[in-house]
Amino acid sequence: MILFKLIMIDITKNLIINLLPERKLNSNKGDYGKVLNIVGSEKYLGAGMLTSIASLKSGAGYSIFCSSENVINNIKNFSPDL
């Protein structure tokens, strides 16, 4: 019995462009969703920051960084967008 079928496709720029919806010219960041990123380890401060920035770069309107006070105080100096 076959449990799954492996499908391989070439990922090209045109494929990605066709999968993503077009952004309206008269839109704002509130139109594109919010991400609540509950992250942060006092040992690995950058990991939470990277995932929050990645959500903004991938199209989210807002990225809300939720962590301990110590992590937030360290991160806000690097990226005021979060």
JOMO-V424351 format. One record per run of one state. SS is the DSSP state (~ for helix, > for strand, _ for the rest). FROM is the first residue (numbers start at 1). TO is the last residue. Records with the same first field share a line. If there is no record, write none. Layout:
SS=FROM-TO + FROM-TO
//
This chain:
_=1-12 + 20-28 + 33-33 + 39-44 + 58-61 + 67-68 + 76-82
~=13-19 + 29-32 + 45-57 + 69-75
>=34-38 + 62-66
//
